[in-house]
Each structure stands twice: as structure tokens, then as C-alpha cells.
Amino acid sequence: MKQMHILDQMKPEEVAELKAQSVTKTFQRREIIFHKEDTPKYLYVLLEGAVCVFDDTPDGTRNILTIIREPMDCFAEVYLFIDEKLPFSAEAMKKSTVLMIPRSVLHRFPRISRNLNVMLSQKAYTLSQKLKLLMKDSLREKIMEYMQQHPDVLLKRHELASFLGVSRPALSRELYRMVDDGLLVLDEHGNFKTVI
């Protein structure tokens, strides 16, 4: 599925006008972009870098909701249009530049509304895929489903454990069992890959 981006099919002069009315900010690694319970004021668009959207539990566990790596991908867009505080936080995973488009500016650009509708549909599809993954009975099935859905995305073990909602030791044990069973291979960089 081709990903729609927020500025797709906009005229160069519209993009220039939009950027002039927005804020472009560079965040350093581990710098918070917004906090849980903030009132949404912006549509966030990743220009470069990587952003982790997460929720920390009271006991200190970090639940990763998504990792934004694709330039021009948006985050926190749903909450601009409902009267709710942000239910999660976002931080830069490395030096990252983000275009922050104020909510008050969005209505001036009809193409953005169309693009947002397509993007929200794509995100609904992605969430249904994650739900499909999380409904698997065993950790092994969850790992295999993840690798089928995301063959080119390499996460660190703690990130994958958080994404799957399991402990890191349990994930590591199962990954090595899957290597022993011939389902996965461990490459020279320490990454697990499915056997083709």
C-alpha cells in the first residue's frame, strides 16, 4: 500500500505558505516532543529522524505505541479533531526535525483534509494489522506475524518486546528457540530474520 503524505498533491506555493505558518523544530535524541496529557495544538510531521510514541505506566514500564521513521509521516493527528488530551508522549529517538502545523492553519488547505482522510484510513488499517498480531495465541505466532508484516523493519529486542507486549527475557528465549527450530536465522549483525 502506497503511503499518503500530508503534503501530497499540494502546489509548491501552498506548501511554502503552509510552512511559513508552521513551526519547524529540531529535537535532540531523547528530547520530548510532547507529553501525555498535553492539549493537542499541532499536527506533527516528521521531516527527518525517528520519533517514538509511547506511554509510560505508573510502574515505569514503557509501552511503545509506534515508531515514526518515514519522512513526511504524521503523528498525533487524530487528537486535533476531538476534544481530548493526548493519551501518550513522543520523544526523538535520534536527532529529528519535525514540522508542527497549528490546528488553526489546517482548514485553509483543502488538500490537507483529503490527505488526512486517506492517512487516517491507512492508520486504521495498520491498527487492524497490529490487532491481528496481538490476537495470536502464542508468542511464536506473534513474532512470525510481526516479521511477515514488517520484513524490512529491524527493532531492538526491547523495542520489539514492548511492541508485542511481552517481557524482553521471554522474547529472547523464544527468538533463540525459533533459531534452534530452524524458523529464524541470526545474521552477522545480531538481527533475527525469517528463513526463506
HELIX and SHEET records of a PDB file:
HELIX    1   1 PRO A   12  ALA A   20  1                                   9    
HELIX    2   2 VAL A   78  LEU A   80  5                                   3    
HELIX    3   3 ARG A  103  LEU A  106  1                                   4    
HELIX    4   4 PRO A  110  LEU A  134  1                                  25    
HELIX    5   5 LEU A  139  GLN A  149  1                                  11    
HELIX    6   6 ARG A  157  LEU A  164  1                                   8    
HELIX    7   7 ARG A  168  ASP A  180  1                                  13    
SHEET    1   A 4 VAL A  23  PHE A  27  0                                        
SHEET    2   A 4 SER A  96  PRO A 102 -1                                        
SHEET    3   A 4 TYR A  42  GLU A  48 -1                                        
SHEET    4   A 4 CYS A  74  PHE A  75 -1                                        
SHEET    1   B 4 ILE A  32  PHE A  34  0                                        
SHEET    2   B 4 SER A  89  ALA A  92 -1                                        
SHEET    3   B 4 VAL A  51  ASP A  56 -1                                        
SHEET    4   B 4 ARG A  62  ILE A  68 -1                                        
SHEET    1   C 2 LEU A 184  LEU A 186  0                                        
SHEET    2   C 2 PHE A 192  THR A 194 -1                                        
END                                                                             
